Amino acid sequence: MKAILSMALVFGVCGLAGAADDKVADPVGTWKCEYEIGGQQRTSTLKIKKDGDNLTGTMSWPDQDETKLKDLKLKEGTLSFSAVRKLAGMDNGITVEYRLTIDEDQIKGKGMSEFGGEKREWEIKAKRQKNDK
């Protein structure tokens, strides 16, 4: 009888631990991103939608219209994708890779890109815009 009770307790605890892991990060919505590059505060807007089982999205900056996200993936609460940032005087733009962790209505992570042959990273924080979940 003790063995059965012990097994039931173990399975119960394991079940509760598994239930905590079942919380799925929801990336859908409009996110206001803030970060600093070269000592200057910058912003961008990230929009994520669900299209069937797939995620789609865009990113825009104050001086650039929306650009489609590439290789958008959500795995274990981490959102990864890339977007092309076009700067004045550049024809092709710069590909920026993002790796962001979702925690309810907040995102934290990094943006990474190569400028003049040098890889750079910067911290990004974002908040989901109200009424857009």
Buried (B, 14 or more C-beta within 10 A) or exposed (E): EEEEEEEEEEEEEEEEEEEEEEEEBBBBBBBBBEBEEEEEEBEBBBBBEEEEEEBEBBBBBEEBEEBEBEEBEBEEBBBBBBBBBBEEEEEEEEEBBBBBBBEEBEBEBBBBBEEEEEEEEBEBBBBBBEEEE
